[in-house]
Amino acid sequence: MSAKFTDLHCKEVICVSDGRRLGFVSDACIELPEGKLTAIIVPGPCRFFGLWGPRDDYVIPWHCIRRMGPDIVLVDAKPEECRIPRHRPRLPF
């Protein structure tokens, strides 16, 4: 199967184990020598009404993807295990 990243970008990701909506695909991890897609990245939920941006990112391994449809991606992964803390710059105040 061949596809472009633009086909995957902005699809909604849903966890099949609990039905939780994780968000939308924003980026991907690729192994450069082989060009192999290893994971998709979904920004986590926003803090305080979205004013300070997302807290963490979900990095979902490719083997956890169960089904891809025209507008949705179903994954079989525990969101707590896929959560990666986002780097936060220090504020001057």
Secondary structure, 3 states (H helix, E strand, C coil): CCCCHHHHCCCEEEECCCCCEEEECCEEEEECCCCEEEEEEEECCECHHHCCCECEEEEEEHHHEEEECCCEEEECCCHHHHEEECCCCCCCC
